[in-house]
Amino acid sequence: MDNTVLELQLAELKAAFPGKVMIPLSHAARYLRVDPRTLHANHSFPMRKCKRVWYVNLVALAKWMVR
């Protein structure tokens, strides 16, 4: 994986979600323009459950997007 591509993707995500480290799955789905159920069914998608809400780490999302 090229670090410059990862850094560019992470910078774009940080610009889209300023001041956030974790975003809800629904926001990630809206950003990627896919249904949240599609991301939830994808076992390689990086998400964690906190109480009743699924969250996505921005760094893990950037890595997943450039893989």
Distance bins in CASP14 RR format, pairs under 12 A and 6 or more apart:
PFRMAT RR
TARGET T0000
AUTHOR 0000-0000-0000
RMODE 2
METHOD distances of the structure
MODEL  1
1 7 0 0 0 0 0 1 0 0 0 0 0
1 9 0 0 0 0 0 1 0 0 0 0 0
1 62 0 0 0 0 0 1 0 0 0 0 0
1 63 1 0 0 1 0 0 0 0 0 0 0
1 64 0 0 0 0 0 1 0 0 0 0 0
1 65 0 0 0 0 0 1 0 0 0 0 0
1 66 1 0 0 1 0 0 0 0 0 0 0
1 67 1 0 0 1 0 0 0 0 0 0 0
2 8 0 0 0 0 1 0 0 0 0 0 0
2 9 0 0 0 0 0 1 0 0 0 0 0
2 63 0 0 0 0 0 1 0 0 0 0 0
2 66 1 0 0 1 0 0 0 0 0 0 0
2 67 0 0 0 0 0 1 0 0 0 0 0
3 9 0 0 0 0 0 1 0 0 0 0 0
3 10 0 0 0 0 0 1 0 0 0 0 0
3 62 0 0 0 0 0 1 0 0 0 0 0
3 63 0 0 0 0 0 1 0 0 0 0 0
3 66 0 0 0 0 1 0 0 0 0 0 0
4 10 0 0 0 0 0 1 0 0 0 0 0
4 11 0 0 0 0 0 1 0 0 0 0 0
4 66 0 0 0 0 0 1 0 0 0 0 0
5 11 0 0 0 0 0 1 0 0 0 0 0
5 12 0 0 0 0 0 1 0 0 0 0 0
5 62 0 0 0 0 1 0 0 0 0 0 0
5 63 0 0 0 0 0 1 0 0 0 0 0
5 65 0 0 0 0 1 0 0 0 0 0 0
5 66 1 0 1 0 0 0 0 0 0 0 0
5 67 0 0 0 0 0 1 0 0 0 0 0
6 12 0 0 0 0 0 1 0 0 0 0 0
6 13 0 0 0 0 0 1 0 0 0 0 0
6 58 0 0 0 0 0 1 0 0 0 0 0
6 59 0 0 0 0 1 0 0 0 0 0 0
6 60 0 0 0 0 0 1 0 0 0 0 0
6 61 0 0 0 0 0 1 0 0 0 0 0
6 62 1 0 1 0 0 0 0 0 0 0 0
6 63 1 0 0 1 0 0 0 0 0 0 0
6 64 0 0 0 0 0 1 0 0 0 0 0
6 65 0 0 0 0 1 0 0 0 0 0 0
6 66 1 0 1 0 0 0 0 0 0 0 0
6 67 0 0 0 0 1 0 0 0 0 0 0
7 13 0 0 0 0 0 1 0 0 0 0 0
7 14 0 0 0 0 0 1 0 0 0 0 0
7 59 0 0 0 0 0 1 0 0 0 0 0
7 62 0 0 0 0 1 0 0 0 0 0 0
7 63 0 0 0 0 0 1 0 0 0 0 0
7 66 0 0 0 0 1 0 0 0 0 0 0
8 14 0 0 0 0 0 1 0 0 0 0 0
8 15 0 0 0 0 0 1 0 0 0 0 0
8 62 0 0 0 0 1 0 0 0 0 0 0
8 65 0 0 0 0 0 1 0 0 0 0 0
8 66 0 0 0 0 1 0 0 0 0 0 0
9 15 0 0 0 0 0 1 0 0 0 0 0
9 16 0 0 0 0 0 1 0 0 0 0 0
9 31 0 0 0 0 0 1 0 0 0 0 0
9 32 0 0 0 0 0 1 0 0 0 0 0
9 58 0 0 0 0 1 0 0 0 0 0 0
9 59 0 0 0 0 1 0 0 0 0 0 0
9 60 0 0 0 0 0 1 0 0 0 0 0
9 61 0 0 0 0 1 0 0 0 0 0 0
9 62 1 0 1 0 0 0 0 0 0 0 0
9 63 0 0 0 0 1 0 0 0 0 0 0
9 64 0 0 0 0 1 0 0 0 0 0 0
9 65 1 0 1 0 0 0 0 0 0 0 0
9 66 1 0 1 0 0 0 0 0 0 0 0
9 67 0 0 0 0 0 1 0 0 0 0 0
10 16 0 0 0 0 0 1 0 0 0 0 0
10 17 0 0 0 0 0 1 0 0 0 0 0
10 21 0 0 0 0 0 1 0 0 0 0 0
10 57 0 0 0 0 0 1 0 0 0 0 0
10 58 1 0 0 1 0 0 0 0 0 0 0
10 59 1 0 0 1 0 0 0 0 0 0 0
10 60 0 0 0 0 0 1 0 0 0 0 0
10 61 0 0 0 0 1 0 0 0 0 0 0
10 62 1 0 1 0 0 0 0 0 0 0 0
10 63 0 0 0 0 1 0 0 0 0 0 0
10 64 0 0 0 0 0 1 0 0 0 0 0
10 65 0 0 0 0 1 0 0 0 0 0 0
10 66 0 0 0 0 1 0 0 0 0 0 0
11 17 0 0 0 0 0 1 0 0 0 0 0
11 18 0 0 0 0 0 1 0 0 0 0 0
11 58 0 0 0 0 0 1 0 0 0 0 0
11 59 0 0 0 0 0 1 0 0 0 0 0
11 62 0 0 0 0 1 0 0 0 0 0 0
12 18 0 0 0 0 0 1 0 0 0 0 0
12 31 0 0 0 0 1 0 0 0 0 0 0
12 58 0 0 0 0 0 1 0 0 0 0 0
12 61 0 0 0 0 0 1 0 0 0 0 0
12 62 0 0 0 0 1 0 0 0 0 0 0
12 65 0 0 0 0 1 0 0 0 0 0 0
12 66 0 0 0 0 0 1 0 0 0 0 0
13 19 0 0 0 0 0 1 0 0 0 0 0
13 20 0 0 0 0 1 0 0 0 0 0 0
13 21 0 0 0 0 0 1 0 0 0 0 0
13 22 0 0 0 0 0 1 0 0 0 0 0
13 23 0 0 0 0 1 0 0 0 0 0 0
13 27 0 0 0 0 0 1 0 0 0 0 0
13 28 0 0 0 0 1 0 0 0 0 0 0
13 31 1 0 0 1 0 0 0 0 0 0 0
13 32 0 0 0 0 0 1 0 0 0 0 0
13 56 0 0 0 0 1 0 0 0 0 0 0
13 57 0 0 0 0 0 1 0 0 0 0 0
13 58 1 0 1 0 0 0 0 0 0 0 0
13 59 0 0 0 0 1 0 0 0 0 0 0
13 60 0 0 0 0 0 1 0 0 0 0 0
13 61 1 0 0 1 0 0 0 0 0 0 0
13 62 1 0 1 0 0 0 0 0 0 0 0
13 63 0 0 0 0 0 1 0 0 0 0 0
13 64 0 0 0 0 0 1 0 0 0 0 0
13 65 0 0 0 0 1 0 0 0 0 0 0
13 66 0 0 0 0 0 1 0 0 0 0 0
14 20 0 0 0 0 1 0 0 0 0 0 0
14 21 0 0 0 0 1 0 0 0 0 0 0
14 23 0 0 0 0 0 1 0 0 0 0 0
14 58 1 0 0 1 0 0 0 0 0 0 0
14 59 0 0 0 0 1 0 0 0 0 0 0
14 61 0 0 0 0 0 1 0 0 0 0 0
14 62 0 0 0 0 1 0 0 0 0 0 0
15 31 0 0 0 0 0 1 0 0 0 0 0
15 58 0 0 0 0 0 1 0 0 0 0 0
15 62 0 0 0 0 0 1 0 0 0 0 0
16 23 0 0 0 0 1 0 0 0 0 0 0
16 27 0 0 0 0 1 0 0 0 0 0 0
16 28 0 0 0 0 0 1 0 0 0 0 0
16 30 0 0 0 0 0 1 0 0 0 0 0
16 31 1 0 0 1 0 0 0 0 0 0 0
16 32 0 0 0 0 0 1 0 0 0 0 0
16 58 0 0 0 0 1 0 0 0 0 0 0
16 61 0 0 0 0 0 1 0 0 0 0 0
16 62 0 0 0 0 0 1 0 0 0 0 0
16 65 0 0 0 0 0 1 0 0 0 0 0
17 23 1 0 1 0 0 0 0 0 0 0 0
17 24 0 0 0 0 0 1 0 0 0 0 0
17 27 1 0 0 1 0 0 0 0 0 0 0
17 28 0 0 0 0 1 0 0 0 0 0 0
17 30 0 0 0 0 0 1 0 0 0 0 0
17 31 0 0 0 0 1 0 0 0 0 0 0
17 55 0 0 0 0 0 1 0 0 0 0 0
17 56 0 0 0 0 1 0 0 0 0 0 0
17 57 0 0 0 0 0 1 0 0 0 0 0
17 58 1 0 0 1 0 0 0 0 0 0 0
17 59 0 0 0 0 0 1 0 0 0 0 0
17 61 0 0 0 0 1 0 0 0 0 0 0
17 62 0 0 0 0 0 1 0 0 0 0 0
18 58 0 0 0 0 0 1 0 0 0 0 0
19 58 0 0 0 0 1 0 0 0 0 0 0
20 27 0 0 0 0 1 0 0 0 0 0 0
20 28 0 0 0 0 0 1 0 0 0 0 0
20 31 0 0 0 0 0 1 0 0 0 0 0
20 55 0 0 0 0 1 0 0 0 0 0 0
20 56 0 0 0 0 0 1 0 0 0 0 0
20 57 0 0 0 0 1 0 0 0 0 0 0
20 58 1 0 0 1 0 0 0 0 0 0 0
20 59 0 0 0 0 0 1 0 0 0 0 0
20 61 0 0 0 0 0 1 0 0 0 0 0
21 48 0 0 0 0 0 1 0 0 0 0 0
21 55 0 0 0 0 1 0 0 0 0 0 0
21 56 0 0 0 0 0 1 0 0 0 0 0
21 57 1 0 0 1 0 0 0 0 0 0 0
21 58 1 0 0 1 0 0 0 0 0 0 0
21 59 0 0 0 0 1 0 0 0 0 0 0
21 60 0 0 0 0 0 1 0 0 0 0 0
21 61 0 0 0 0 0 1 0 0 0 0 0
21 62 0 0 0 0 0 1 0 0 0 0 0
22 28 0 0 0 0 1 0 0 0 0 0 0
22 46 0 0 0 0 0 1 0 0 0 0 0
22 47 0 0 0 0 1 0 0 0 0 0 0
22 48 1 0 0 1 0 0 0 0 0 0 0
22 49 0 0 0 0 0 1 0 0 0 0 0
22 50 0 0 0 0 1 0 0 0 0 0 0
22 53 0 0 0 0 1 0 0 0 0 0 0
22 54 0 0 0 0 0 1 0 0 0 0 0
22 55 1 0 1 0 0 0 0 0 0 0 0
22 56 1 0 0 1 0 0 0 0 0 0 0
22 57 1 0 1 0 0 0 0 0 0 0 0
22 58 1 0 0 1 0 0 0 0 0 0 0
22 59 0 0 0 0 1 0 0 0 0 0 0
22 60 0 0 0 0 1 0 0 0 0 0 0
22 61 0 0 0 0 1 0 0 0 0 0 0
23 29 0 0 0 0 0 1 0 0 0 0 0
23 30 0 0 0 0 1 0 0 0 0 0 0
23 31 0 0 0 0 1 0 0 0 0 0 0
23 32 0 0 0 0 0 1 0 0 0 0 0
23 36 0 0 0 0 0 1 0 0 0 0 0
23 39 0 0 0 0 0 1 0 0 0 0 0
23 46 0 0 0 0 0 1 0 0 0 0 0
23 47 0 0 0 0 0 1 0 0 0 0 0
23 48 0 0 0 0 0 1 0 0 0 0 0
23 50 0 0 0 0 0 1 0 0 0 0 0
23 53 0 0 0 0 0 1 0 0 0 0 0
23 54 0 0 0 0 0 1 0 0 0 0 0
23 55 1 0 0 1 0 0 0 0 0 0 0
23 56 1 0 1 0 0 0 0 0 0 0 0
23 57 0 0 0 0 1 0 0 0 0 0 0
23 58 1 0 0 1 0 0 0 0 0 0 0
23 59 0 0 0 0 0 1 0 0 0 0 0
23 60 0 0 0 0 0 1 0 0 0 0 0
23 61 1 0 0 1 0 0 0 0 0 0 0
23 62 0 0 0 0 0 1 0 0 0 0 0
24 30 0 0 0 0 1 0 0 0 0 0 0
24 31 0 0 0 0 0 1 0 0 0 0 0
24 36 0 0 0 0 1 0 0 0 0 0 0
24 39 0 0 0 0 0 1 0 0 0 0 0
24 40 0 0 0 0 0 1 0 0 0 0 0
24 47 0 0 0 0 1 0 0 0 0 0 0
24 48 0 0 0 0 0 1 0 0 0 0 0
24 49 0 0 0 0 0 1 0 0 0 0 0
24 50 0 0 0 0 1 0 0 0 0 0 0
24 51 0 0 0 0 0 1 0 0 0 0 0
24 52 0 0 0 0 0 1 0 0 0 0 0
24 53 1 0 1 0 0 0 0 0 0 0 0
24 54 1 0 0 1 0 0 0 0 0 0 0
24 55 1 0 0 1 0 0 0 0 0 0 0
24 56 1 0 0 1 0 0 0 0 0 0 0
24 57 0 0 0 0 0 1 0 0 0 0 0
24 58 0 0 0 0 0 1 0 0 0 0 0
24 61 0 0 0 0 0 1 0 0 0 0 0
25 31 0 0 0 0 0 1 0 0 0 0 0
25 32 0 0 0 0 0 1 0 0 0 0 0
25 34 0 0 0 0 0 1 0 0 0 0 0
25 35 0 0 0 0 0 1 0 0 0 0 0
25 36 1 0 1 0 0 0 0 0 0 0 0
25 37 0 0 0 0 1 0 0 0 0 0 0
25 38 0 0 0 0 0 1 0 0 0 0 0
25 39 1 0 0 1 0 0 0 0 0 0 0
25 40 1 0 0 1 0 0 0 0 0 0 0
25 41 0 0 0 0 0 1 0 0 0 0 0
25 42 0 0 0 0 0 1 0 0 0 0 0
25 45 0 0 0 0 1 0 0 0 0 0 0
25 46 0 0 0 0 0 1 0 0 0 0 0
25 47 1 0 1 0 0 0 0 0 0 0 0
25 48 0 0 0 0 1 0 0 0 0 0 0
25 49 0 0 0 0 1 0 0 0 0 0 0
25 50 0 0 0 0 0 1 0 0 0 0 0
25 52 0 0 0 0 0 1 0 0 0 0 0
25 53 1 0 0 1 0 0 0 0 0 0 0
25 54 1 1 0 0 0 0 0 0 0 0 0
25 55 1 0 0 1 0 0 0 0 0 0 0
25 56 1 0 1 0 0 0 0 0 0 0 0
25 57 0 0 0 0 0 1 0 0 0 0 0
25 61 0 0 0 0 0 1 0 0 0 0 0
26 32 0 0 0 0 0 1 0 0 0 0 0
26 34 0 0 0 0 0 1 0 0 0 0 0
26 35 0 0 0 0 0 1 0 0 0 0 0
26 36 1 0 1 0 0 0 0 0 0 0 0
26 37 0 0 0 0 0 1 0 0 0 0 0
26 39 0 0 0 0 1 0 0 0 0 0 0
26 40 0 0 0 0 0 1 0 0 0 0 0
26 47 0 0 0 0 0 1 0 0 0 0 0
26 53 0 0 0 0 1 0 0 0 0 0 0
26 54 0 0 0 0 1 0 0 0 0 0 0
26 55 0 0 0 0 0 1 0 0 0 0 0
26 56 0 0 0 0 1 0 0 0 0 0 0
27 36 0 0 0 0 1 0 0 0 0 0 0
27 39 0 0 0 0 0 1 0 0 0 0 0
27 47 0 0 0 0 0 1 0 0 0 0 0
27 53 0 0 0 0 0 1 0 0 0 0 0
27 54 0 0 0 0 0 1 0 0 0 0 0
27 55 0 0 0 0 1 0 0 0 0 0 0
27 56 1 0 0 1 0 0 0 0 0 0 0
27 58 0 0 0 0 0 1 0 0 0 0 0
27 61 0 0 0 0 0 1 0 0 0 0 0
28 34 0 0 0 0 1 0 0 0 0 0 0
28 35 0 0 0 0 0 1 0 0 0 0 0
28 36 0 0 0 0 1 0 0 0 0 0 0
28 38 0 0 0 0 0 1 0 0 0 0 0
28 39 1 0 0 1 0 0 0 0 0 0 0
28 40 0 0 0 0 0 1 0 0 0 0 0
28 42 0 0 0 0 0 1 0 0 0 0 0
28 45 0 0 0 0 1 0 0 0 0 0 0
28 46 0 0 0 0 1 0 0 0 0 0 0
28 47 1 0 0 1 0 0 0 0 0 0 0
28 48 0 0 0 0 0 1 0 0 0 0 0
28 53 0 0 0 0 0 1 0 0 0 0 0
28 54 0 0 0 0 1 0 0 0 0 0 0
28 55 0 0 0 0 1 0 0 0 0 0 0
28 56 1 0 1 0 0 0 0 0 0 0 0
28 57 0 0 0 0 1 0 0 0 0 0 0
28 58 0 0 0 0 1 0 0 0 0 0 0
28 60 0 0 0 0 0 1 0 0 0 0 0
28 61 1 0 0 1 0 0 0 0 0 0 0
28 62 0 0 0 0 0 1 0 0 0 0 0
28 64 0 0 0 0 1 0 0 0 0 0 0
28 65 0 0 0 0 0 1 0 0 0 0 0
29 35 1 0 0 1 0 0 0 0 0 0 0
29 36 1 0 1 0 0 0 0 0 0 0 0
29 37 0 0 0 0 1 0 0 0 0 0 0
29 38 1 0 0 1 0 0 0 0 0 0 0
29 39 1 0 1 0 0 0 0 0 0 0 0
29 40 0 0 0 0 1 0 0 0 0 0 0
29 41 0 0 0 0 0 1 0 0 0 0 0
29 42 0 0 0 0 0 1 0 0 0 0 0
29 45 0 0 0 0 1 0 0 0 0 0 0
29 47 0 0 0 0 0 1 0 0 0 0 0
29 54 0 0 0 0 1 0 0 0 0 0 0
29 56 0 0 0 0 1 0 0 0 0 0 0
29 61 0 0 0 0 0 1 0 0 0 0 0
30 36 0 0 0 0 1 0 0 0 0 0 0
30 39 0 0 0 0 0 1 0 0 0 0 0
30 56 0 0 0 0 0 1 0 0 0 0 0
31 39 0 0 0 0 0 1 0 0 0 0 0
31 56 0 0 0 0 1 0 0 0 0 0 0
31 58 0 0 0 0 0 1 0 0 0 0 0
31 61 0 0 0 0 1 0 0 0 0 0 0
31 62 0 0 0 0 0 1 0 0 0 0 0
31 65 0 0 0 0 1 0 0 0 0 0 0
32 38 0 0 0 0 1 0 0 0 0 0 0
32 39 1 0 0 1 0 0 0 0 0 0 0
32 42 0 0 0 0 0 1 0 0 0 0 0
32 45 0 0 0 0 1 0 0 0 0 0 0
32 56 0 0 0 0 1 0 0 0 0 0 0
32 61 0 0 0 0 1 0 0 0 0 0 0
32 62 0 0 0 0 0 1 0 0 0 0 0
32 64 0 0 0 0 1 0 0 0 0 0 0
32 65 0 0 0 0 1 0 0 0 0 0 0
33 39 0 0 0 0 0 1 0 0 0 0 0
34 40 0 0 0 0 0 1 0 0 0 0 0
34 41 0 0 0 0 0 1 0 0 0 0 0
34 42 0 0 0 0 1 0 0 0 0 0 0
34 45 0 0 0 0 1 0 0 0 0 0 0
34 65 0 0 0 0 0 1 0 0 0 0 0
35 41 0 0 0 0 1 0 0 0 0 0 0
35 42 0 0 0 0 0 1 0 0 0 0 0
36 42 0 0 0 0 0 1 0 0 0 0 0
36 45 0 0 0 0 0 1 0 0 0 0 0
36 47 0 0 0 0 1 0 0 0 0 0 0
36 53 0 0 0 0 0 1 0 0 0 0 0
36 54 0 0 0 0 1 0 0 0 0 0 0
36 56 0 0 0 0 0 1 0 0 0 0 0
37 45 0 0 0 0 0 1 0 0 0 0 0
37 54 0 0 0 0 0 1 0 0 0 0 0
38 45 0 0 0 0 1 0 0 0 0 0 0
39 45 1 0 1 0 0 0 0 0 0 0 0
39 46 0 0 0 0 1 0 0 0 0 0 0
39 47 1 0 0 1 0 0 0 0 0 0 0
39 54 0 0 0 0 1 0 0 0 0 0 0
39 55 0 0 0 0 0 1 0 0 0 0 0
39 56 0 0 0 0 1 0 0 0 0 0 0
39 61 0 0 0 0 0 1 0 0 0 0 0
39 64 0 0 0 0 1 0 0 0 0 0 0
39 65 0 0 0 0 0 1 0 0 0 0 0
40 46 0 0 0 0 0 1 0 0 0 0 0
40 47 1 0 0 1 0 0 0 0 0 0 0
40 49 0 0 0 0 0 1 0 0 0 0 0
40 53 0 0 0 0 0 1 0 0 0 0 0
40 54 1 0 0 1 0 0 0 0 0 0 0
40 56 0 0 0 0 0 1 0 0 0 0 0
41 47 0 0 0 0 0 1 0 0 0 0 0
42 56 0 0 0 0 0 1 0 0 0 0 0
42 64 0 0 0 0 1 0 0 0 0 0 0
43 64 0 0 0 0 0 1 0 0 0 0 0
44 60 0 0 0 0 0 1 0 0 0 0 0
44 61 0 0 0 0 0 1 0 0 0 0 0
44 63 0 0 0 0 0 1 0 0 0 0 0
44 64 1 0 0 1 0 0 0 0 0 0 0
44 65 0 0 0 0 0 1 0 0 0 0 0
44 67 0 0 0 0 1 0 0 0 0 0 0
45 54 0 0 0 0 1 0 0 0 0 0 0
45 55 0 0 0 0 0 1 0 0 0 0 0
45 56 1 0 0 1 0 0 0 0 0 0 0
45 57 0 0 0 0 0 1 0 0 0 0 0
45 60 0 0 0 0 1 0 0 0 0 0 0
45 61 0 0 0 0 1 0 0 0 0 0 0
45 63 0 0 0 0 0 1 0 0 0 0 0
45 64 1 0 0 1 0 0 0 0 0 0 0
45 65 0 0 0 0 0 1 0 0 0 0 0
45 67 0 0 0 0 0 1 0 0 0 0 0
46 54 0 0 0 0 0 1 0 0 0 0 0
46 55 0 0 0 0 1 0 0 0 0 0 0
46 56 1 0 0 1 0 0 0 0 0 0 0
46 57 1 0 0 1 0 0 0 0 0 0 0
46 58 0 0 0 0 1 0 0 0 0 0 0
46 59 0 0 0 0 1 0 0 0 0 0 0
46 60 1 1 0 0 0 0 0 0 0 0 0
46 61 1 0 0 1 0 0 0 0 0 0 0
46 62 0 0 0 0 1 0 0 0 0 0 0
46 63 1 0 0 1 0 0 0 0 0 0 0
46 64 1 0 1 0 0 0 0 0 0 0 0
46 65 0 0 0 0 0 1 0 0 0 0 0
46 67 0 0 0 0 0 1 0 0 0 0 0
47 53 0 0 0 0 0 1 0 0 0 0 0
47 54 1 0 1 0 0 0 0 0 0 0 0
47 55 1 0 0 1 0 0 0 0 0 0 0
47 56 1 0 1 0 0 0 0 0 0 0 0
47 57 0 0 0 0 1 0 0 0 0 0 0
47 60 0 0 0 0 1 0 0 0 0 0 0
47 61 0 0 0 0 1 0 0 0 0 0 0
47 64 0 0 0 0 1 0 0 0 0 0 0
48 54 1 0 0 1 0 0 0 0 0 0 0
48 55 1 0 1 0 0 0 0 0 0 0 0
48 56 1 0 0 1 0 0 0 0 0 0 0
48 57 1 0 0 1 0 0 0 0 0 0 0
48 60 0 0 0 0 1 0 0 0 0 0 0
48 61 0 0 0 0 0 1 0 0 0 0 0
49 55 1 0 0 1 0 0 0 0 0 0 0
49 56 0 0 0 0 0 1 0 0 0 0 0
50 56 0 0 0 0 0 1 0 0 0 0 0
50 57 0 0 0 0 0 1 0 0 0 0 0
55 61 0 0 0 0 0 1 0 0 0 0 0
56 62 0 0 0 0 0 1 0 0 0 0 0
56 63 0 0 0 0 0 1 0 0 0 0 0
56 64 0 0 0 0 1 0 0 0 0 0 0
56 65 0 0 0 0 0 1 0 0 0 0 0
57 63 0 0 0 0 1 0 0 0 0 0 0
57 64 0 0 0 0 1 0 0 0 0 0 0
58 64 0 0 0 0 0 1 0 0 0 0 0
58 65 0 0 0 0 0 1 0 0 0 0 0
59 65 0 0 0 0 0 1 0 0 0 0 0
59 66 0 0 0 0 0 1 0 0 0 0 0
60 66 0 0 0 0 0 1 0 0 0 0 0
60 67 0 0 0 0 0 1 0 0 0 0 0
61 67 0 0 0 0 0 1 0 0 0 0 0
END
